[in-house]
Amino acid sequence: MNQSVEQIFEVTGMTCDHCEKAVTRAIKQLDPAAEVAIDRAQNKVQVQSQQPREALAKVMAQEGYSVA
């Protein structure tokens, strides 16, 4: 079984609660078991997931946010 890994992304473009919900929903669609914590003031998205970093970054980018 894969280990869940904590990954931190710098995500810009999130300006409101709706943005946070969109990012969280996108991640949860990829990995329903993921834990997501967002610090919008710091542009940080912390994800605890078994999914590869590239896949997580891709779903956030598909929502229209810049992922570093």
PDB file of N, H, CA, C and O in Angstrom:
ATOM      1  N   MET A   1       0.848  -1.200   0.000  1.00  0.00           N
ATOM      2  CA  MET A   1       0.000   0.000   0.000  1.00  0.00           C
ATOM      3  C   MET A   1       0.883   1.250   0.000  1.00  0.00           C
ATOM      4  O   MET A   1       1.886   1.311   0.711  1.00  0.00           O
ATOM      5  N   ASN A   2       0.507   2.222  -0.788  1.00  0.00           N
ATOM      6  H   ASN A   2      -0.307   2.173  -1.365  1.00  0.00           H
ATOM      7  CA  ASN A   2       1.281   3.464  -0.875  1.00  0.00           C
ATOM      8  C   ASN A   2       1.171   4.276   0.408  1.00  0.00           C
ATOM      9  O   ASN A   2       0.128   4.303   1.061  1.00  0.00           O
ATOM     10  N   GLN A   3       2.265   4.933   0.751  1.00  0.00           N
ATOM     11  H   GLN A   3       3.113   4.912   0.220  1.00  0.00           H
ATOM     12  CA  GLN A   3       2.253   5.860   1.875  1.00  0.00           C
ATOM     13  C   GLN A   3       1.645   7.186   1.439  1.00  0.00           C
ATOM     14  O   GLN A   3       1.868   7.656   0.323  1.00  0.00           O
ATOM     15  N   SER A   4       0.887   7.767   2.328  1.00  0.00           N
ATOM     16  H   SER A   4       0.705   7.385   3.234  1.00  0.00           H
ATOM     17  CA  SER A   4       0.383   9.103   2.088  1.00  0.00           C
ATOM     18  C   SER A   4       1.534  10.072   2.374  1.00  0.00           C
ATOM     19  O   SER A   4       2.224   9.938   3.384  1.00  0.00           O
ATOM     20  N   VAL A   5       1.738  11.039   1.490  1.00  0.00           N
ATOM     21  H   VAL A   5       1.177  11.148   0.669  1.00  0.00           H
ATOM     22  CA  VAL A   5       2.867  11.958   1.606  1.00  0.00           C
ATOM     23  C   VAL A   5       2.342  13.384   1.714  1.00  0.00           C
ATOM     24  O   VAL A   5       1.409  13.771   1.010  1.00  0.00           O
ATOM     25  N   GLU A   6       2.958  14.162   2.608  1.00  0.00           N
ATOM     26  H   GLU A   6       3.716  13.848   3.180  1.00  0.00           H
ATOM     27  CA  GLU A   6       2.584  15.573   2.716  1.00  0.00           C
ATOM     28  C   GLU A   6       3.362  16.366   1.673  1.00  0.00           C
ATOM     29  O   GLU A   6       4.586  16.267   1.582  1.00  0.00           O
ATOM     30  N   GLN A   7       2.633  17.148   0.894  1.00  0.00           N
ATOM     31  H   GLN A   7       1.639  17.228   0.969  1.00  0.00           H
ATOM     32  CA  GLN A   7       3.251  17.978  -0.130  1.00  0.00           C
ATOM     33  C   GLN A   7       2.703  19.387   0.011  1.00  0.00           C
ATOM     34  O   GLN A   7       1.519  19.586   0.286  1.00  0.00           O
ATOM     35  N   ILE A   8       3.577  20.357  -0.181  1.00  0.00           N
ATOM     36  H   ILE A   8       4.538  20.196  -0.404  1.00  0.00           H
ATOM     37  CA  ILE A   8       3.166  21.753  -0.083  1.00  0.00           C
ATOM     38  C   ILE A   8       3.394  22.420  -1.440  1.00  0.00           C
ATOM     39  O   ILE A   8       4.473  22.336  -2.025  1.00  0.00           O
ATOM     40  N   PHE A   9       2.350  23.079  -1.916  1.00  0.00           N
ATOM     41  H   PHE A   9       1.472  23.147  -1.441  1.00  0.00           H
ATOM     42  CA  PHE A   9       2.397  23.761  -3.210  1.00  0.00           C
ATOM     43  C   PHE A   9       2.241  25.256  -2.982  1.00  0.00           C
ATOM     44  O   PHE A   9       1.542  25.677  -2.060  1.00  0.00           O
ATOM     45  N   GLU A  10       2.888  26.058  -3.813  1.00  0.00           N
ATOM     46  H   GLU A  10       3.457  25.717  -4.562  1.00  0.00           H
ATOM     47  CA  GLU A  10       2.640  27.487  -3.838  1.00  0.00           C
ATOM     48  C   GLU A  10       1.657  27.719  -4.977  1.00  0.00           C
ATOM     49  O   GLU A  10       1.974  27.495  -6.145  1.00  0.00           O
ATOM     50  N   VAL A  11       0.465  28.170  -4.618  1.00  0.00           N
ATOM     51  H   VAL A  11       0.207  28.351  -3.669  1.00  0.00           H
ATOM     52  CA  VAL A  11      -0.608  28.331  -5.599  1.00  0.00           C
ATOM     53  C   VAL A  11      -1.072  29.778  -5.570  1.00  0.00           C
ATOM     54  O   VAL A  11      -1.528  30.270  -4.538  1.00  0.00           O
ATOM     55  N   THR A  12      -0.954  30.459  -6.710  1.00  0.00           N
ATOM     56  H   THR A  12      -0.584  30.059  -7.548  1.00  0.00           H
ATOM     57  CA  THR A  12      -1.380  31.854  -6.766  1.00  0.00           C
ATOM     58  C   THR A  12      -2.661  31.970  -7.572  1.00  0.00           C
ATOM     59  O   THR A  12      -2.935  31.161  -8.458  1.00  0.00           O
ATOM     60  N   GLY A  13      -3.439  32.991  -7.245  1.00  0.00           N
ATOM     61  H   GLY A  13      -3.216  33.648  -6.525  1.00  0.00           H
ATOM     62  CA  GLY A  13      -4.696  33.230  -7.944  1.00  0.00           C
ATOM     63  C   GLY A  13      -5.921  32.926  -7.087  1.00  0.00           C
ATOM     64  O   GLY A  13      -7.048  33.210  -7.492  1.00  0.00           O
ATOM     65  N   MET A  14      -5.704  32.348  -5.901  1.00  0.00           N
ATOM     66  H   MET A  14      -4.789  32.117  -5.572  1.00  0.00           H
ATOM     67  CA  MET A  14      -6.839  32.080  -5.016  1.00  0.00           C
ATOM     68  C   MET A  14      -7.156  33.368  -4.263  1.00  0.00           C
ATOM     69  O   MET A  14      -6.329  33.874  -3.505  1.00  0.00           O
ATOM     70  N   THR A  15      -8.353  33.890  -4.479  1.00  0.00           N
ATOM     71  H   THR A  15      -9.025  33.479  -5.095  1.00  0.00           H
ATOM     72  CA  THR A  15      -8.682  35.178  -3.871  1.00  0.00           C
ATOM     73  C   THR A  15      -9.870  35.124  -2.913  1.00  0.00           C
ATOM     74  O   THR A  15     -10.154  36.104  -2.224  1.00  0.00           O
ATOM     75  N   CYS A  16     -10.565  33.985  -2.862  1.00  0.00           N
ATOM     76  H   CYS A  16     -10.334  33.189  -3.421  1.00  0.00           H
ATOM     77  CA  CYS A  16     -11.778  33.929  -2.034  1.00  0.00           C
ATOM     78  C   CYS A  16     -12.063  32.495  -1.591  1.00  0.00           C
ATOM     79  O   CYS A  16     -11.359  31.562  -1.977  1.00  0.00           O
ATOM     80  N   ASP A  17     -13.103  32.336  -0.778  1.00  0.00           N
ATOM     81  H   ASP A  17     -13.675  33.094  -0.464  1.00  0.00           H
ATOM     82  CA  ASP A  17     -13.504  31.002  -0.317  1.00  0.00           C
ATOM     83  C   ASP A  17     -13.839  30.091  -1.487  1.00  0.00           C
ATOM     84  O   ASP A  17     -13.529  28.900  -1.464  1.00  0.00           O
ATOM     85  N   HIS A  18     -14.479  30.657  -2.519  1.00  0.00           N
ATOM     86  H   HIS A  18     -14.731  31.624  -2.539  1.00  0.00           H
ATOM     87  CA  HIS A  18     -14.839  29.848  -3.683  1.00  0.00           C
ATOM     88  C   HIS A  18     -13.589  29.235  -4.315  1.00  0.00           C
ATOM     89  O   HIS A  18     -13.602  28.074  -4.725  1.00  0.00           O
ATOM     90  N   CYS A  19     -12.507  30.021  -4.394  1.00  0.00           N
ATOM     91  H   CYS A  19     -12.497  30.964  -4.062  1.00  0.00           H
ATOM     92  CA  CYS A  19     -11.244  29.525  -4.957  1.00  0.00           C
ATOM     93  C   CYS A  19     -10.724  28.346  -4.134  1.00  0.00           C
ATOM     94  O   CYS A  19     -10.304  27.328  -4.684  1.00  0.00           O
ATOM     95  N   GLU A  20     -10.757  28.496  -2.815  1.00  0.00           N
ATOM     96  H   GLU A  20     -11.098  29.323  -2.368  1.00  0.00           H
ATOM     97  CA  GLU A  20     -10.294  27.421  -1.939  1.00  0.00           C
ATOM     98  C   GLU A  20     -11.128  26.163  -2.150  1.00  0.00           C
ATOM     99  O   GLU A  20     -10.593  25.057  -2.216  1.00  0.00           O
ATOM    100  N   LYS A  21     -12.434  26.339  -2.254  1.00  0.00           N
ATOM    101  H   LYS A  21     -12.869  27.238  -2.200  1.00  0.00           H
ATOM    102  CA  LYS A  21     -13.324  25.191  -2.460  1.00  0.00           C
ATOM    103  C   LYS A  21     -13.052  24.514  -3.804  1.00  0.00           C
ATOM    104  O   LYS A  21     -13.078  23.287  -3.898  1.00  0.00           O
ATOM    105  N   ALA A  22     -12.792  25.306  -4.836  1.00  0.00           N
ATOM    106  H   ALA A  22     -12.771  26.303  -4.760  1.00  0.00           H
ATOM    107  CA  ALA A  22     -12.512  24.751  -6.170  1.00  0.00           C
ATOM    108  C   ALA A  22     -11.237  23.921  -6.153  1.00  0.00           C
ATOM    109  O   ALA A  22     -11.190  22.835  -6.730  1.00  0.00           O
ATOM    110  N   VAL A  23     -10.202  24.431  -5.491  1.00  0.00           N
ATOM    111  H   VAL A  23     -10.240  25.313  -5.021  1.00  0.00           H
ATOM    112  CA  VAL A  23      -8.928  23.709  -5.399  1.00  0.00           C
ATOM    113  C   VAL A  23      -9.117  22.431  -4.587  1.00  0.00           C
ATOM    114  O   VAL A  23      -8.651  21.361  -4.980  1.00  0.00           O
ATOM    115  N   THR A  24      -9.802  22.551  -3.458  1.00  0.00           N
ATOM    116  H   THR A  24     -10.180  23.420  -3.139  1.00  0.00           H
ATOM    117  CA  THR A  24     -10.043  21.379  -2.610  1.00  0.00           C
ATOM    118  C   THR A  24     -10.847  20.317  -3.356  1.00  0.00           C
ATOM    119  O   THR A  24     -10.525  19.130  -3.298  1.00  0.00           O
ATOM    120  N   ARG A  25     -11.892  20.749  -4.052  1.00  0.00           N
ATOM    121  H   ARG A  25     -12.154  21.713  -4.099  1.00  0.00           H
ATOM    122  CA  ARG A  25     -12.738  19.815  -4.808  1.00  0.00           C
ATOM    123  C   ARG A  25     -11.936  19.100  -5.894  1.00  0.00           C
ATOM    124  O   ARG A  25     -12.093  17.895  -6.091  1.00  0.00           O
ATOM    125  N   ALA A  26     -11.084  19.835  -6.593  1.00  0.00           N
ATOM    126  H   ALA A  26     -10.957  20.814  -6.432  1.00  0.00           H
ATOM    127  CA  ALA A  26     -10.265  19.238  -7.656  1.00  0.00           C
ATOM    128  C   ALA A  26      -9.340  18.165  -7.086  1.00  0.00           C
ATOM    129  O   ALA A  26      -9.193  17.090  -7.667  1.00  0.00           O
ATOM    130  N   ILE A  27      -8.723  18.463  -5.951  1.00  0.00           N
ATOM    131  H   ILE A  27      -8.843  19.337  -5.479  1.00  0.00           H
ATOM    132  CA  ILE A  27      -7.822  17.494  -5.322  1.00  0.00           C
ATOM    133  C   ILE A  27      -8.606  16.273  -4.850  1.00  0.00           C
ATOM    134  O   ILE A  27      -8.159  15.139  -5.026  1.00  0.00           O
ATOM    135  N   LYS A  28      -9.776  16.503  -4.250  1.00  0.00           N
ATOM    136  H   LYS A  28     -10.139  17.424  -4.107  1.00  0.00           H
ATOM    137  CA  LYS A  28     -10.590  15.395  -3.729  1.00  0.00           C
ATOM    138  C   LYS A  28     -11.137  14.513  -4.857  1.00  0.00           C
ATOM    139  O   LYS A  28     -11.358  13.318  -4.660  1.00  0.00           O
ATOM    140  N   GLN A  29     -11.354  15.099  -6.031  1.00  0.00           N
ATOM    141  H   GLN A  29     -11.175  16.070  -6.191  1.00  0.00           H
ATOM    142  CA  GLN A  29     -11.802  14.285  -7.166  1.00  0.00           C
ATOM    143  C   GLN A  29     -10.682  13.344  -7.604  1.00  0.00           C
ATOM    144  O   GLN A  29     -10.942  12.216  -8.023  1.00  0.00           O
ATOM    145  N   LEU A  30      -9.453  13.803  -7.507  1.00  0.00           N
ATOM    146  H   LEU A  30      -9.242  14.719  -7.166  1.00  0.00           H
ATOM    147  CA  LEU A  30      -8.296  12.983  -7.859  1.00  0.00           C
ATOM    148  C   LEU A  30      -8.046  11.933  -6.775  1.00  0.00           C
ATOM    149  O   LEU A  30      -7.772  10.770  -7.074  1.00  0.00           O
ATOM    150  N   ASP A  31      -8.143  12.358  -5.514  1.00  0.00           N
ATOM    151  H   ASP A  31      -8.366  13.302  -5.271  1.00  0.00           H
ATOM    152  CA  ASP A  31      -7.869  11.472  -4.380  1.00  0.00           C
ATOM    153  C   ASP A  31      -8.875  11.774  -3.271  1.00  0.00           C
ATOM    154  O   ASP A  31      -8.663  12.688  -2.474  1.00  0.00           O
ATOM    155  N   PRO A  32      -9.975  11.007  -3.216  1.00  0.00           N
ATOM    156  CA  PRO A  32     -11.017  11.263  -2.203  1.00  0.00           C
ATOM    157  C   PRO A  32     -10.502  11.193  -0.767  1.00  0.00           C
ATOM    158  O   PRO A  32     -11.107  11.779   0.131  1.00  0.00           O
ATOM    159  N   ALA A  33      -9.398  10.489  -0.537  1.00  0.00           N
ATOM    160  H   ALA A  33      -8.906  10.013  -1.266  1.00  0.00           H
ATOM    161  CA  ALA A  33      -8.856  10.351   0.819  1.00  0.00           C
ATOM    162  C   ALA A  33      -7.866  11.469   1.176  1.00  0.00           C
ATOM    163  O   ALA A  33      -7.353  11.512   2.294  1.00  0.00           O
ATOM    164  N   ALA A  34      -7.604  12.365   0.230  1.00  0.00           N
ATOM    165  H   ALA A  34      -8.021  12.331  -0.679  1.00  0.00           H
ATOM    166  CA  ALA A  34      -6.618  13.428   0.475  1.00  0.00           C
ATOM    167  C   ALA A  34      -7.085  14.353   1.589  1.00  0.00           C
ATOM    168  O   ALA A  34      -8.279  14.596   1.767  1.00  0.00           O
ATOM    169  N   GLU A  35      -6.108  14.863   2.335  1.00  0.00           N
ATOM    170  H   GLU A  35      -5.138  14.666   2.191  1.00  0.00           H
ATOM    171  CA  GLU A  35      -6.370  15.913   3.313  1.00  0.00           C
ATOM    172  C   GLU A  35      -5.789  17.194   2.737  1.00  0.00           C
ATOM    173  O   GLU A  35      -4.633  17.230   2.316  1.00  0.00           O
ATOM    174  N   VAL A  36      -6.603  18.246   2.724  1.00  0.00           N
ATOM    175  H   VAL A  36      -7.542  18.216   3.066  1.00  0.00           H
ATOM    176  CA  VAL A  36      -6.192  19.503   2.101  1.00  0.00           C
ATOM    177  C   VAL A  36      -6.292  20.626   3.127  1.00  0.00           C
ATOM    178  O   VAL A  36      -7.323  20.785   3.781  1.00  0.00           O
ATOM    179  N   ALA A  37      -5.223  21.402   3.268  1.00  0.00           N
ATOM    180  H   ALA A  37      -4.385  21.273   2.737  1.00  0.00           H
ATOM    181  CA  ALA A  37      -5.225  22.590   4.122  1.00  0.00           C
ATOM    182  C   ALA A  37      -4.717  23.746   3.276  1.00  0.00           C
ATOM    183  O   ALA A  37      -3.661  23.651   2.650  1.00  0.00           O
ATOM    184  N   ILE A  38      -5.476  24.845   3.261  1.00  0.00           N
ATOM    185  H   ILE A  38      -6.334  24.922   3.770  1.00  0.00           H
ATOM    186  CA  ILE A  38      -5.117  25.991   2.427  1.00  0.00           C
ATOM    187  C   ILE A  38      -4.882  27.220   3.301  1.00  0.00           C
ATOM    188  O   ILE A  38      -5.691  27.554   4.167  1.00  0.00           O
ATOM    189  N   ASP A  39      -3.764  27.878   3.052  1.00  0.00           N
ATOM    190  H   ASP A  39      -3.107  27.607   2.349  1.00  0.00           H
ATOM    191  CA  ASP A  39      -3.462  29.161   3.683  1.00  0.00           C
ATOM    192  C   ASP A  39      -3.410  30.178   2.551  1.00  0.00           C
ATOM    193  O   ASP A  39      -2.365  30.401   1.939  1.00  0.00           O
ATOM    194  N   ARG A  40      -4.561  30.787   2.287  1.00  0.00           N
ATOM    195  H   ARG A  40      -5.410  30.605   2.783  1.00  0.00           H
ATOM    196  CA  ARG A  40      -4.677  31.693   1.136  1.00  0.00           C
ATOM    197  C   ARG A  40      -3.749  32.899   1.272  1.00  0.00           C
ATOM    198  O   ARG A  40      -3.196  33.361   0.274  1.00  0.00           O
ATOM    199  N   ALA A  41      -3.568  33.414   2.485  1.00  0.00           N
ATOM    200  H   ALA A  41      -4.017  33.038   3.296  1.00  0.00           H
ATOM    201  CA  ALA A  41      -2.709  34.584   2.692  1.00  0.00           C
ATOM    202  C   ALA A  41      -1.262  34.288   2.292  1.00  0.00           C
ATOM    203  O   ALA A  41      -0.546  35.177   1.833  1.00  0.00           O
ATOM    204  N   GLN A  42      -0.840  33.039   2.469  1.00  0.00           N
ATOM    205  H   GLN A  42      -1.421  32.317   2.843  1.00  0.00           H
ATOM    206  CA  GLN A  42       0.527  32.637   2.145  1.00  0.00           C
ATOM    207  C   GLN A  42       0.621  31.966   0.772  1.00  0.00           C
ATOM    208  O   GLN A  42       1.707  31.571   0.349  1.00  0.00           O
ATOM    209  N   ASN A  43      -0.516  31.837   0.075  1.00  0.00           N
ATOM    210  H   ASN A  43      -1.399  32.159   0.419  1.00  0.00           H
ATOM    211  CA  ASN A  43      -0.571  31.131  -1.217  1.00  0.00           C
ATOM    212  C   ASN A  43      -0.081  29.688  -1.100  1.00  0.00           C
ATOM    213  O   ASN A  43       0.552  29.161  -2.014  1.00  0.00           O
ATOM    214  N   LYS A  44      -0.385  29.054   0.045  1.00  0.00           N
ATOM    215  H   LYS A  44      -0.900  29.482   0.788  1.00  0.00           H
ATOM    216  CA  LYS A  44       0.086  27.679   0.260  1.00  0.00           C
ATOM    217  C   LYS A  44      -1.083  26.700   0.268  1.00  0.00           C
ATOM    218  O   LYS A  44      -2.126  26.951   0.871  1.00  0.00           O
ATOM    219  N   VAL A  45      -0.880  25.585  -0.414  1.00  0.00           N
ATOM    220  H   VAL A  45      -0.033  25.381  -0.904  1.00  0.00           H
ATOM    221  CA  VAL A  45      -1.833  24.483  -0.366  1.00  0.00           C
ATOM    222  C   VAL A  45      -1.056  23.267   0.121  1.00  0.00           C
ATOM    223  O   VAL A  45      -0.110  22.814  -0.524  1.00  0.00           O
ATOM    224  N   GLN A  46      -1.472  22.755   1.263  1.00  0.00           N
ATOM    225  H   GLN A  46      -2.240  23.123   1.787  1.00  0.00           H
ATOM    226  CA  GLN A  46      -0.819  21.585   1.854  1.00  0.00           C
ATOM    227  C   GLN A  46      -1.718  20.379   1.597  1.00  0.00           C
ATOM    228  O   GLN A  46      -2.900  20.389   1.942  1.00  0.00           O
ATOM    229  N   VAL A  47      -1.149  19.349   0.990  1.00  0.00           N
ATOM    230  H   VAL A  47      -0.189  19.341   0.710  1.00  0.00           H
ATOM    231  CA  VAL A  47      -1.931  18.173   0.618  1.00  0.00           C
ATOM    232  C   VAL A  47      -1.280  16.922   1.184  1.00  0.00           C
ATOM    233  O   VAL A  47      -0.082  16.694   1.014  1.00  0.00           O
ATOM    234  N   GLN A  48      -2.084  16.121   1.857  1.00  0.00           N
ATOM    235  H   GLN A  48      -3.057  16.306   1.995  1.00  0.00           H
ATOM    236  CA  GLN A  48      -1.647  14.804   2.329  1.00  0.00           C
ATOM    237  C   GLN A  48      -2.312  13.803   1.396  1.00  0.00           C
ATOM    238  O   GLN A  48      -3.527  13.615   1.444  1.00  0.00           O
ATOM    239  N   SER A  49      -1.512  13.161   0.545  1.00  0.00           N
ATOM    240  H   SER A  49      -0.525  13.314   0.507  1.00  0.00           H
ATOM    241  CA  SER A  49      -2.093  12.315  -0.492  1.00  0.00           C
ATOM    242  C   SER A  49      -1.098  11.264  -0.958  1.00  0.00           C
ATOM    243  O   SER A  49       0.112  11.410  -0.783  1.00  0.00           O
ATOM    244  N   GLN A  50      -1.629  10.201  -1.556  1.00  0.00           N
ATOM    245  H   GLN A  50      -2.611  10.082  -1.698  1.00  0.00           H
ATOM    246  CA  GLN A  50      -0.791   9.179  -2.173  1.00  0.00           C
ATOM    247  C   GLN A  50      -0.526   9.501  -3.650  1.00  0.00           C
ATOM    248  O   GLN A  50       0.267   8.821  -4.301  1.00  0.00           O
ATOM    249  N   GLN A  51      -1.182  10.524  -4.170  1.00  0.00           N
ATOM    250  H   GLN A  51      -1.826  11.077  -3.641  1.00  0.00           H
ATOM    251  CA  GLN A  51      -1.040  10.873  -5.581  1.00  0.00           C
ATOM    252  C   GLN A  51       0.313  11.555  -5.832  1.00  0.00           C
ATOM    253  O   GLN A  51       0.842  12.240  -4.957  1.00  0.00           O
ATOM    254  N   PRO A  52       0.864  11.358  -7.037  1.00  0.00           N
ATOM    255  CA  PRO A  52       2.132  12.030  -7.359  1.00  0.00           C
ATOM    256  C   PRO A  52       1.950  13.548  -7.439  1.00  0.00           C
ATOM    257  O   PRO A  52       0.882  14.045  -7.796  1.00  0.00           O
ATOM    258  N   ARG A  53       3.007  14.259  -7.102  1.00  0.00           N
ATOM    259  H   ARG A  53       3.875  13.855  -6.812  1.00  0.00           H
ATOM    260  CA  ARG A  53       2.985  15.724  -7.086  1.00  0.00           C
ATOM    261  C   ARG A  53       2.501  16.306  -8.413  1.00  0.00           C
ATOM    262  O   ARG A  53       1.724  17.261  -8.429  1.00  0.00           O
ATOM    263  N   GLU A  54       2.960  15.728  -9.522  1.00  0.00           N
ATOM    264  H   GLU A  54       3.591  14.952  -9.509  1.00  0.00           H
ATOM    265  CA  GLU A  54       2.596  16.254 -10.844  1.00  0.00           C
ATOM    266  C   GLU A  54       1.085  16.181 -11.059  1.00  0.00           C
ATOM    267  O   GLU A  54       0.488  17.105 -11.611  1.00  0.00           O
ATOM    268  N   ALA A  55       0.470  15.083 -10.624  1.00  0.00           N
ATOM    269  H   ALA A  55       0.955  14.332 -10.175  1.00  0.00           H
ATOM    270  CA  ALA A  55      -0.977  14.924 -10.809  1.00  0.00           C
ATOM    271  C   ALA A  55      -1.744  15.944  -9.975  1.00  0.00           C
ATOM    272  O   ALA A  55      -2.733  16.509 -10.441  1.00  0.00           O
ATOM    273  N   LEU A  56      -1.296  16.179  -8.753  1.00  0.00           N
ATOM    274  H   LEU A  56      -0.493  15.719  -8.374  1.00  0.00           H
ATOM    275  CA  LEU A  56      -1.958  17.161  -7.883  1.00  0.00           C
ATOM    276  C   LEU A  56      -1.813  18.566  -8.465  1.00  0.00           C
ATOM    277  O   LEU A  56      -2.778  19.329  -8.502  1.00  0.00           O
ATOM    278  N   ALA A  57      -0.603  18.905  -8.921  1.00  0.00           N
ATOM    279  H   ALA A  57       0.181  18.285  -8.892  1.00  0.00           H
ATOM    280  CA  ALA A  57      -0.369  20.226  -9.509  1.00  0.00           C
ATOM    281  C   ALA A  57      -1.240  20.420 -10.750  1.00  0.00           C
ATOM    282  O   ALA A  57      -1.770  21.505 -10.986  1.00  0.00           O
ATOM    283  N   LYS A  58      -1.379  19.349 -11.539  1.00  0.00           N
ATOM    284  H   LYS A  58      -0.949  18.467 -11.347  1.00  0.00           H
ATOM    285  CA  LYS A  58      -2.150  19.442 -12.784  1.00  0.00           C
ATOM    286  C   LYS A  58      -3.619  19.756 -12.520  1.00  0.00           C
ATOM    287  O   LYS A  58      -4.203  20.588 -13.213  1.00  0.00           O
ATOM    288  N   VAL A  59      -4.229  19.100 -11.522  1.00  0.00           N
ATOM    289  H   VAL A  59      -3.754  18.424 -10.958  1.00  0.00           H
ATOM    290  CA  VAL A  59      -5.656  19.350 -11.278  1.00  0.00           C
ATOM    291  C   VAL A  59      -5.882  20.759 -10.748  1.00  0.00           C
ATOM    292  O   VAL A  59      -6.915  21.367 -11.031  1.00  0.00           O
ATOM    293  N   MET A  60      -4.926  21.289  -9.979  1.00  0.00           N
ATOM    294  H   MET A  60      -4.087  20.795  -9.749  1.00  0.00           H
ATOM    295  CA  MET A  60      -5.068  22.679  -9.492  1.00  0.00           C
ATOM    296  C   MET A  60      -4.915  23.643 -10.670  1.00  0.00           C
ATOM    297  O   MET A  60      -5.653  24.623 -10.774  1.00  0.00           O
ATOM    298  N   ALA A  61      -3.959  23.365 -11.554  1.00  0.00           N
ATOM    299  H   ALA A  61      -3.360  22.569 -11.470  1.00  0.00           H
ATOM    300  CA  ALA A  61      -3.754  24.226 -12.730  1.00  0.00           C
ATOM    301  C   ALA A  61      -4.973  24.201 -13.634  1.00  0.00           C
ATOM    302  O   ALA A  61      -5.325  25.218 -14.232  1.00  0.00           O
ATOM    303  N   GLN A  62      -5.627  23.036 -13.741  1.00  0.00           N
ATOM    304  H   GLN A  62      -5.341  22.210 -13.255  1.00  0.00           H
ATOM    305  CA  GLN A  62      -6.822  22.923 -14.583  1.00  0.00           C
ATOM    306  C   GLN A  62      -7.971  23.775 -14.035  1.00  0.00           C
ATOM    307  O   GLN A  62      -8.878  24.146 -14.781  1.00  0.00           O
ATOM    308  N   GLU A  63      -7.936  24.083 -12.743  1.00  0.00           N
ATOM    309  H   GLU A  63      -7.199  23.782 -12.138  1.00  0.00           H
ATOM    310  CA  GLU A  63      -8.934  24.982 -12.158  1.00  0.00           C
ATOM    311  C   GLU A  63      -8.600  26.441 -12.440  1.00  0.00           C
ATOM    312  O   GLU A  63      -9.396  27.328 -12.130  1.00  0.00           O
ATOM    313  N   GLY A  64      -7.438  26.701 -13.024  1.00  0.00           N
ATOM    314  H   GLY A  64      -6.791  25.981 -13.277  1.00  0.00           H
ATOM    315  CA  GLY A  64      -7.081  28.062 -13.419  1.00  0.00           C
ATOM    316  C   GLY A  64      -6.110  28.762 -12.488  1.00  0.00           C
ATOM    317  O   GLY A  64      -5.984  29.986 -12.529  1.00  0.00           O
ATOM    318  N   TYR A  65      -5.419  27.995 -11.642  1.00  0.00           N
ATOM    319  H   TYR A  65      -5.521  27.000 -11.609  1.00  0.00           H
ATOM    320  CA  TYR A  65      -4.483  28.611 -10.694  1.00  0.00           C
ATOM    321  C   TYR A  65      -3.055  28.300 -11.105  1.00  0.00           C
ATOM    322  O   TYR A  65      -2.779  27.259 -11.702  1.00  0.00           O
ATOM    323  N   SER A  66      -2.147  29.218 -10.776  1.00  0.00           N
ATOM    324  H   SER A  66      -2.372  30.063 -10.291  1.00  0.00           H
ATOM    325  CA  SER A  66      -0.727  28.998 -11.050  1.00  0.00           C
ATOM    326  C   SER A  66      -0.129  28.204  -9.910  1.00  0.00           C
ATOM    327  O   SER A  66      -0.258  28.575  -8.743  1.00  0.00           O
ATOM    328  N   VAL A  67       0.529  27.104 -10.256  1.00  0.00           N
ATOM    329  H   VAL A  67       0.633  26.802 -11.204  1.00  0.00           H
ATOM    330  CA  VAL A  67       1.112  26.222  -9.250  1.00  0.00           C
ATOM    331  C   VAL A  67       2.621  26.222  -9.423  1.00  0.00           C
ATOM    332  O   VAL A  67       3.135  25.900 -10.495  1.00  0.00           O
ATOM    333  N   ALA A  68       3.329  26.586  -8.355  1.00  0.00           N
ATOM    334  H   ALA A  68       2.911  26.847  -7.485  1.00  0.00           H
ATOM    335  CA  ALA A  68       4.799  26.598  -8.404  1.00  0.00           C
ATOM    336  C   ALA A  68       5.332  25.295  -7.820  1.00  0.00           C
ATOM    337  O   ALA A  68       6.545  25.094  -7.764  1.00  0.00           O
TER     338      ALA A  68
END
